[in-house]
């Protein structure tokens, strides 16, 4: 998986695709590589039964404390998430899966 080099001062919002049920999951973390590994190995309760999962997009947020707030906004407003994807605020890894 190609993800950015981790930086202690930034946060990440990511979108996963379940290959089992074809649904998306939105999350945030301060360490994207570690968090994706946790999802893939079944350590995250919310995605454990939905594996295998695939990272399809992520966004780097300059302020670590802002990432969980944005995650909640995106979960509440899928229109906002769609607009931010269209505006190029996310690094899209697999556009076919969006």
LOZATI-659261 format. One record per residue: chain; x, y negated, z of N, C-alpha, C in turn; residue in one letter. Coordinates in Angstrom, 1 decimal, m for minus. Example, Ala and Ser with C-alpha at 12.3 -4.5 7.8 and 13.67 -1.06 7.14 Angstrom:
% LOZATI-659261
PT   chaine      npx      npy      npz     capx     capy     capz      cpx      cpy      cpz   residu
PT        A     13.2      5.7      7.8     12.3      4.5      7.8     13.2      3.3      7.8        A
PT        A     12.8      2.2      7.1     13.7      1.1      7.1     12.9      0.0      7.9        S
This chain:
% LOZATI-659261
PT   chaine      npx      npy      npz     capx     capy     capz      cpx      cpy      cpz   residu
PT        A      0.8      1.2      0.0      0.0      0.0      0.0      0.9     m1.2      0.0        X
PT        A      0.5     m2.2     m0.8      1.3     m3.4     m0.8      0.6     m4.5      0.0        X
PT        A      1.1     m4.9      1.1      0.6     m5.9      1.9      1.7     m6.9      2.2        X
PT        A      1.3     m8.1      2.7      2.4     m9.1      2.9      3.2     m8.8      4.1        X
PT        A      4.4     m9.4      4.1      5.3     m9.2      5.3      4.6     m9.8      6.5        X
PT        A      4.7     m9.1      7.6      3.9     m9.6      8.8      4.6    m10.8      9.4        X
PT        A      3.8    m11.7      9.9      4.3    m13.0     10.5      3.5    m13.2     11.7        X
PT        A      4.1    m13.4     12.9      3.5    m13.5     14.2      2.5    m14.6     14.3        X
PT        A      2.6    m15.6     13.4      1.8    m16.8     13.6      0.6    m16.8     12.7        X
PT        A      0.4    m15.9     11.9     m0.7    m15.9     10.9     m1.7    m14.7     11.2        X
PT        A     m2.9    m14.9     10.8     m3.9    m13.8     10.9     m4.3    m13.3      9.5        X
PT        A     m5.0    m12.2      9.5     m5.4    m11.6      8.2     m6.9    m11.3      8.3        X
PT        A     m7.6    m11.5      7.3     m9.0    m11.0      7.1     m8.9    m10.0      6.0        X
PT        A     m9.5     m8.9      6.1     m9.3     m7.9      5.1    m10.7     m7.2      4.8        X
PT        A    m10.7     m6.7      3.6    m12.0     m6.0      3.1    m11.5     m4.6      2.7        X
PT        A    m12.2     m3.6      3.4    m12.0     m2.2      3.1    m13.2     m1.7      2.3        X
PT        A    m12.9     m0.7      1.5    m14.0      0.0      0.8    m14.0      1.4      1.2        X
PT        A    m15.1      1.9      1.7    m15.2      3.3      2.0    m15.4      4.1      0.8        X
PT        A    m14.6      5.1      0.5    m14.7      5.9     m0.6    m15.7      7.0     m0.4        X
PT        A    m16.2      7.1      0.8    m17.2      8.1      1.2    m18.6      7.6      0.9        X
PT        A    m18.9      6.4      1.4    m20.3      5.8      1.2    m20.3      4.6      0.3        X
PT        A    m19.2      4.2     m0.2    m19.1      3.0     m1.2    m19.4      1.7     m0.5        X
PT        A    m19.4      1.6      0.8    m19.7      0.3      1.5    m18.4     m0.4      1.9        X
PT        A    m18.5     m1.7      2.0    m17.4     m2.5      2.4    m17.4     m2.7      3.9        X
PT        A    m16.2     m3.0      4.5    m16.0     m3.3      5.9    m15.1     m4.5      5.9        X
PT        A    m15.4     m5.5      6.7    m14.6     m6.7      6.9    m14.0     m6.7      8.3        X
PT        A    m12.7     m7.0      8.4    m12.1     m7.0      9.6    m11.0     m8.1      9.7        X
PT        A    m10.4     m8.2     10.8     m9.3     m9.2     11.0     m8.2     m8.6     11.9        X
PT        A     m7.0     m9.1     11.7     m5.9     m8.6     12.5     m4.7     m9.5     12.4        X
PT        A     m3.8     m9.4     13.4     m2.5    m10.1     13.3     m1.4     m9.3     12.7        X
PT        A     m1.7     m8.0     12.4     m0.8     m7.1     11.7     m1.5     m6.2     10.8        X
PT        A     m1.6     m6.6      9.5     m2.4     m6.0      8.5     m1.9     m4.5      8.3        X
PT        A     m0.7     m4.3      8.1     m0.2     m2.9      7.9     m0.6     m2.0      9.0        X
PT        A     m0.4     m2.4     10.2     m0.7     m1.5     11.4     m2.2     m1.2     11.4        X
PT        A     m3.0     m2.3     11.2     m4.5     m2.1     11.3     m5.0     m1.2     10.2        X
PT        A     m4.5     m1.3      9.0     m4.9     m0.4      7.9     m4.6      1.0      8.2        X
PT        A     m3.4      1.2      8.8     m3.0      2.6      9.2     m4.0      3.1     10.3        X
PT        A     m4.4      2.3     11.2     m5.3      2.7     12.2     m6.6      3.1     11.6        X
PT        A     m7.1      2.3     10.7     m8.4      2.7     10.0     m8.2      4.0      9.3        X
PT        A     m7.1      4.2      8.5     m6.9      5.4      7.7     m6.7      6.6      8.6        X
PT        A     m6.2      6.5      9.8     m6.0      7.6     10.6     m7.1      8.0     11.6        X
PT        A     m8.2      7.2     11.5     m9.4      7.5     12.3     m9.4      6.9     13.7        X
PT        A     m8.5      5.9     14.0     m8.4      5.3     15.3     m9.4      4.2     15.5        X
PT        A    m10.1      3.8     14.4    m11.0      2.7     14.5    m12.4      3.3     14.4        X
PT        A    m13.2      3.2     15.5    m14.5      3.8     15.6    m15.4      3.4     14.5        X
PT        A    m15.4      2.2     14.1    m16.4      1.7     13.1    m16.2      2.3     11.7        X
PT        A    m15.0      2.7     11.4    m14.7      3.3     10.1    m14.3      4.8     10.1        X
PT        A    m14.2      5.3     11.3    m13.8      6.7     11.4    m14.6      7.7     10.5        X
PT        A    m15.9      7.6     10.6    m16.8      8.5      9.8    m16.9      8.1      8.4        X
PT        A    m16.3      7.0      8.0    m16.4      6.5      6.6    m15.2      6.7      5.8        X
PT        A    m14.2      7.4      6.3    m13.0      7.7      5.6    m13.2      8.7      4.5        X
PT        A    m12.4      8.6      3.5    m11.2      7.7      3.3    m11.6      6.3      3.0        X
PT        A    m10.7      5.4      3.3    m10.9      3.9      3.1     m9.8      3.4      2.2        X
PT        A    m10.1      2.3      1.6     m9.1      1.6      0.7     m9.1      0.1      0.9        X
PT        A     m7.9     m0.4      1.1     m7.8     m1.9      1.2     m8.1     m2.5     m0.2        X
PT        A     m9.1     m3.4     m0.3     m9.3     m3.9     m1.6     m9.0     m5.4     m1.7        X
PT        A     m9.0     m6.1     m0.6     m8.6     m7.5     m0.6     m8.2     m8.0      0.8        X
PT        A     m7.5     m9.0      0.9     m7.1     m9.6      2.1     m6.9    m11.1      2.0        X
PT        A     m7.0    m11.8      3.1     m6.7    m13.3      3.1     m5.8    m13.6      4.2        X
PT        A     m4.8    m14.4      4.0     m3.9    m14.8      5.0     m4.4    m16.1      5.6        X
PT        A     m4.5    m16.2      6.9     m5.0    m17.4      7.6     m3.8    m18.0      8.4        X
PT        A     m3.5    m19.3      8.2     m2.4    m19.9      8.9     m2.4    m19.9     10.4        X
PT        A     m3.6    m19.9     11.0     m3.8    m20.0     12.4     m4.3    m18.6     12.9        X
PT        A     m3.6    m17.9     13.7     m4.0    m16.6     14.1     m5.3    m16.6     14.8        X
PT        A     m5.6    m17.6     15.5     m6.9    m17.7     16.3     m8.1    m17.9     15.3        X
PT        A     m7.8    m18.3     14.1     m8.9    m18.6     13.2     m9.4    m17.3     12.5        X
PT        A     m8.6    m16.3     12.4     m8.9    m15.1     11.6    m10.2    m14.4     12.2        X
PT        A    m10.3    m14.2     13.5    m11.5    m13.5     14.0    m12.8    m14.4     13.8        X
PT        A    m12.6    m15.7     13.8    m13.8    m16.6     13.6    m14.3    m16.5     12.2        X
PT        A    m13.3    m16.5     11.2    m13.7    m16.4      9.8    m14.3    m15.0      9.6        X
PT        A    m13.7    m14.0     10.2    m14.3    m12.6     10.0    m15.8    m12.6     10.4        X
PT        A    m16.1    m13.2     11.5    m17.5    m13.3     11.9    m18.4    m14.1     11.0        X
PT        A    m17.8    m15.2     10.4    m18.6    m16.0      9.5    m18.8    m15.2      8.2        X
PT        A    m17.9    m14.4      7.7    m18.0    m13.6      6.5    m19.0    m12.5      6.8        X
PT        A    m19.1    m11.9      8.0    m20.0    m10.9      8.3    m21.5    m11.4      8.3        X
PT        A    m21.6    m12.7      8.8    m22.9    m13.4      8.8    m23.3    m13.9      7.5        X
PT        A    m22.4    m14.3      6.6    m22.7    m14.9      5.4    m22.0    m14.3      4.2        X
PT        A    m22.6    m13.3      3.6    m22.0    m12.7      2.5    m21.8    m13.6      1.3        X
PT        A    m22.7    m14.6      1.2    m22.6    m15.6      0.2    m21.3    m16.4      0.3        X
PT        A    m20.9    m16.8      1.6    m19.7    m17.5      1.8    m18.5    m16.6      1.4        X
PT        A    m18.5    m15.3      1.8    m17.5    m14.4      1.4    m17.3    m14.3     m0.1        X
PT        A    m18.5    m14.2     m0.8    m18.4    m14.1     m2.3    m17.8    m15.4     m2.9        X
PT        A    m18.2    m16.6     m2.4    m17.7    m17.8     m2.9    m16.2    m17.9     m2.7        X
PT        A    m15.7    m17.5     m1.5    m14.3    m17.5     m1.2    m13.5    m16.5     m2.1        X
PT        A    m14.1    m15.4     m2.4    m13.5    m14.5     m3.3    m13.4    m15.1     m4.7        X
PT        A    m14.4    m15.7     m5.1    m14.5    m16.3     m6.4    m13.5    m17.5     m6.5        X
PT        A    m13.3    m18.2     m5.4    m12.4    m19.4     m5.4    m10.9    m19.0     m5.3        X
PT        A    m10.7    m17.7     m5.2     m9.3    m17.2     m5.1     m8.6    m17.3     m3.8        X
PT        A     m9.4    m17.4     m2.7     m8.9    m17.5     m1.4     m8.4    m16.1     m0.8        X
PT        A     m8.8    m15.1     m1.5     m8.4    m13.7     m1.1     m7.4    m13.2     m2.1        X
PT        A     m6.4    m12.4     m1.7     m5.6    m11.6     m2.6     m6.3    m10.3     m2.9        X
PT        A     m6.7    m10.2     m4.1     m7.5     m9.0     m4.5     m6.6     m7.9     m5.0        X
PT        A     m6.6     m6.8     m4.3     m5.8     m5.6     m4.7     m6.4     m4.8     m5.7        X
PT        A     m7.7     m4.6     m5.6     m8.5     m3.7     m6.5     m9.8     m4.3     m6.9        X
PT        A     m9.8     m5.1     m7.9    m11.0     m5.8     m8.4    m12.1     m4.9     m8.8        X
PT        A    m11.8     m3.7     m9.2    m12.8     m2.8     m9.7    m13.7     m2.3     m8.5        X
PT        A    m13.2     m2.4     m7.3    m13.9     m1.9     m6.1    m14.7     m3.0     m5.4        X
PT        A    m14.5     m4.3     m5.8    m15.3     m5.3     m5.1    m16.7     m5.3     m5.4        X
